[in-house]
Amino acid sequence: MKENYEILEKIIPLLMINSPDKLKEAEEYLLMNSNLPGPRANLTLAYEFAEFFDREQISNELIELLFCWANIPAFESPVNNPREYLPFCAVMALSSHYFYADEKQKGNIMNQIKAAMNDSRWRIRESAAMALQLIAEKNFEPVKEYIMKWYPGSNYLEKRAFLAALAHPPILKDKEIVRLSLSMSENILKELLTVKEEIRRSEEVGVLIKGLEYCLSVFVTELPEEGFELLKKFAGSDNKIMIKILKSNLGKSRLIKKYPELVREVQAVMS
């Protein structure tokens, strides 16, 4: 496969022309270099493609194309099919253009991200979290406002997307973001303790649990004193899901290597 920058050198001129034939050709380049089918899509190309839209001078036709790609349904671009790469890239590209959009368009972009959070395809759900991260790296306020607005009525897939978006070390240098992340994590853990058995077995709850199994350790690493206190709050639970979540996080090298004694303290409460 060619280097990603060489691929972009071919795609970008096609995007600039805005001819239907040229845009179709750009689409084909993305598909050919998606790495799909396969276990890992071409993330480097996806980020570089998104970076192209980090500018003011993007035509309405190109933005409409991104929304068109972002809304390609699962039956036309199923999991691990090369065409799944188009909505994946489009969601990220839209977020990259967010700060150059007018207020209406910003709302449309956020709505598209929310739709991606609830997609049946795991890779598209992942693009939603990555899209929020791209926005947050430049300015966390829009992401914070978005989470504060939608979290109270959010479903399990949306909660997972919020956590995954926050578990991004470049934005966690701000300790207030870490505290927000820990607070949200605590609320979600409490909610899981009250979930009925039949709901716990649902795919949506399973996705959220998998997210919690690594996100907590990312947050705790950044604020260990407050983070380990949070883990201790739930360490005495006999809830199987809670034990699974805590064990997974306490087994992460990011905690074991930096805070071995604190890890042992929580494990002692669990035992």
C-alpha positions in Angstrom: 0.0 0.0 0.0 1.2 3.5 -0.8 2.1 5.9 2.0 -1.0 7.8 3.2 0.4 11.2 2.2 0.7 9.9 -1.4 -2.9 8.8 -1.3 -4.0 12.3 -0.1 -2.0 13.9 -2.8 -4.2 12.1 -5.3 -7.5 12.6 -3.4 -7.2 16.3 -2.5 -7.1 17.7 -6.1 -10.1 15.6 -6.9 -12.0 17.1 -4.0 -11.0 20.6 -5.1 -12.5 20.2 -8.5 -16.0 19.3 -7.2 -16.9 17.4 -10.4 -19.2 14.4 -9.7 -16.8 12.2 -11.7 -13.8 13.5 -9.7 -15.6 13.1 -6.4 -16.4 9.5 -7.3 -12.7 8.9 -8.1 -11.8 10.3 -4.7 -14.3 7.9 -3.1 -12.7 5.0 -4.9 -9.2 6.0 -3.6 -10.6 5.9 -0.1 -12.2 2.5 -0.6 -9.1 1.0 -2.2 -6.9 2.2 0.8 -9.4 1.5 3.6 -7.6 -1.7 4.8 -11.1 -3.3 4.8 -11.9 -6.0 5.0 -9.5 -6.5 7.9 -9.2 -6.1 11.7 -8.1 -2.4 11.5 -9.2 0.3 9.2 -6.7 2.8 7.9 -6.8 5.2 10.8 -3.9 7.3 9.6 -5.6 8.0 6.3 -8.9 8.8 8.0 -7.2 11.4 10.2 -5.3 12.9 7.3 -8.5 13.0 5.3 -10.3 14.7 8.1 -7.5 17.3 8.4 -8.2 18.4 4.9 -11.5 19.8 6.1 -9.9 21.7 9.0 -10.3 25.0 7.0 -12.9 27.6 6.2 -12.9 27.3 2.4 -14.8 24.1 1.9 -17.6 24.1 -0.7 -21.2 23.3 0.2 -21.1 20.4 -2.3 -18.2 18.8 -0.3 -20.0 19.2 3.0 -23.1 17.7 1.5 -21.0 14.8 0.2 -19.7 14.2 3.7 -23.3 14.1 5.1 -24.3 11.8 2.3 -21.4 9.4 3.2 -22.1 9.7 6.9 -25.7 8.5 6.3 -24.8 5.5 4.2 -26.9 2.8 6.0 -25.5 -0.5 7.3 -27.2 -2.6 4.7 -25.2 -0.7 2.0 -21.9 -0.6 3.9 -21.9 -3.5 6.5 -19.3 -4.1 9.1 -15.8 -4.7 7.6 -16.9 -3.9 4.1 -14.7 -1.2 2.4 -17.8 1.0 2.0 -18.0 1.2 5.8 -14.9 3.4 5.6 -16.9 6.2 3.9 -19.2 7.0 6.8 -16.3 6.4 9.2 -14.2 9.1 7.5 -17.1 11.4 6.9 -18.1 11.7 10.6 -14.5 12.6 11.5 -14.2 15.0 8.6 -17.3 16.8 9.6 -16.0 17.3 13.1 -12.8 18.6 11.8 -14.7 21.3 10.0 -16.9 22.1 13.0 -15.3 25.4 14.0 -15.7 26.9 10.5 -19.4 26.0 10.3 -22.3 28.4 11.0 -24.5 27.6 14.0 -27.1 25.6 12.0 -24.3 23.5 10.4 -22.7 23.0 13.8 -26.0 21.6 15.1 -26.2 19.3 12.1 -22.7 18.1 12.7 -23.4 17.3 16.3 -26.6 15.5 15.3 -24.6 13.4 12.9 -22.2 12.5 15.6 -25.1 11.5 17.9 -26.5 9.3 15.1 -23.1 7.6 14.8 -23.1 6.9 18.5 -26.2 4.8 18.0 -25.1 3.0 14.8 -25.3 -0.7 14.7 -21.7 -0.9 13.4 -19.0 -0.7 16.0 -16.6 1.1 13.8 -19.1 3.9 13.1 -19.8 4.2 16.8 -16.0 4.6 17.3 -15.9 7.4 14.8 -18.4 9.4 17.0 -16.0 9.3 19.9 -13.1 10.2 17.7 -15.0 13.0 16.2 -15.7 14.5 19.6 -12.1 14.2 20.5 -11.1 16.2 17.4 -13.4 19.0 18.5 -12.3 18.8 22.1 -8.6 19.0 21.2 -9.2 22.5 19.8 -11.8 23.7 22.3 -13.5 21.5 25.0 -16.4 23.8 25.6 -18.6 22.6 22.7 -18.1 19.0 23.8 -18.8 19.8 27.4 -22.0 21.7 26.5 -23.0 18.8 24.3 -22.5 16.2 27.0 -24.2 18.3 29.6 -27.2 18.7 27.3 -27.6 15.1 26.2 -26.2 13.0 29.1 -29.3 13.2 31.4 -31.5 11.4 28.8 -28.7 9.4 27.1 -28.9 5.7 26.4 -26.1 3.2 27.0 -24.5 3.6 23.6 -24.4 7.3 24.0 -22.9 7.0 27.5 -20.2 4.8 26.1 -19.5 7.3 23.4 -19.1 10.1 26.0 -16.7 8.1 28.1 -14.7 7.0 25.1 -14.4 10.6 23.9 -13.3 11.8 27.3 -10.7 9.0 27.6 -8.3 10.9 25.4 -5.0 11.8 27.1 -4.4 15.0 25.1 -7.5 16.7 26.6 -7.0 15.2 30.1 -4.2 17.6 30.9 -7.0 19.8 32.1 -7.8 18.3 35.5 -11.4 19.8 35.4 -12.0 17.5 32.4 -10.7 14.6 34.4 -13.0 15.4 37.3 -16.0 15.7 34.9 -15.0 12.3 33.5 -14.7 10.7 37.0 -18.0 12.2 38.0 -19.7 10.8 34.9 -18.1 7.4 35.5 -19.4 7.3 39.0 -22.9 8.1 37.9 -22.8 5.4 35.2 -21.4 2.8 37.7 -24.2 3.6 40.1 -26.7 3.2 37.3 -25.3 -0.2 36.4 -25.9 -1.4 39.9 -29.6 -0.9 39.5 -30.0 -2.3 36.0 -32.3 -5.3 35.8 -30.7 -8.7 34.8 -32.4 -8.9 31.4 -31.2 -5.4 30.5 -27.7 -6.2 31.6 -27.5 -8.9 29.0 -28.3 -6.5 26.2 -25.7 -5.6 23.5 -26.0 -1.9 24.4 -25.1 -2.5 28.1 -22.3 -4.9 26.9 -20.8 -2.1 24.8 -20.9 0.3 27.7 -19.3 -2.2 30.1 -16.4 -2.8 27.6 -15.9 0.9 27.5 -15.8 1.2 31.3 -13.3 -1.7 31.4 -10.6 0.6 30.1 -11.8 4.2 30.4 -11.7 4.3 34.2 -8.0 3.5 34.2 -7.3 6.4 31.8 -9.1 8.9 34.1 -7.6 7.4 37.3 -4.1 7.8 35.9 -4.5 11.5 35.5 -6.0 12.1 39.0 -4.9 9.1 41.1 -5.9 10.3 44.5 -9.5 11.0 43.5 -9.6 8.2 41.0 -8.6 5.4 43.4 -11.1 6.7 45.9 -13.7 6.3 43.3 -12.6 2.7 42.6 -12.7 1.9 46.3 -16.3 3.1 46.5 -17.3 0.2 44.3 -14.6 -2.3 45.3 -16.8 -3.8 48.1 -19.6 -4.6 45.7 -20.6 -8.2 45.1 -22.1 -7.2 41.7 -20.4 -9.4 39.0 -20.4 -6.6 36.4 -18.8 -4.2 38.9 -16.1 -6.7 39.8 -15.3 -7.4 36.2 -15.0 -3.7 35.4 -12.7 -3.0 38.4 -10.5 -6.0 37.8 -10.1 -5.0 34.1 -9.0 -1.5 35.0 -6.7 -2.6 37.9 -5.0 -4.9 35.5 -4.0 -2.1 33.1 -0.3 -1.4 33.0 -0.9 2.3 33.1 -2.1 1.8 36.8 0.1 -1.2 37.8 3.4 0.5 36.7 2.7 3.9 38.2 0.6 3.2 41.2 1.2 -0.4 42.4 0.4 0.3 46.1 -2.8 2.0 45.3 -3.8 -0.9 43.0 -3.2 -3.3 45.9 -5.3 -1.2 48.2 -8.3 -1.5 46.0 -7.7 -5.2 45.4 -7.6 -5.7 49.1 -11.0 -4.2 49.5 -12.3 -6.4 46.7 -11.0 -9.5 48.4 
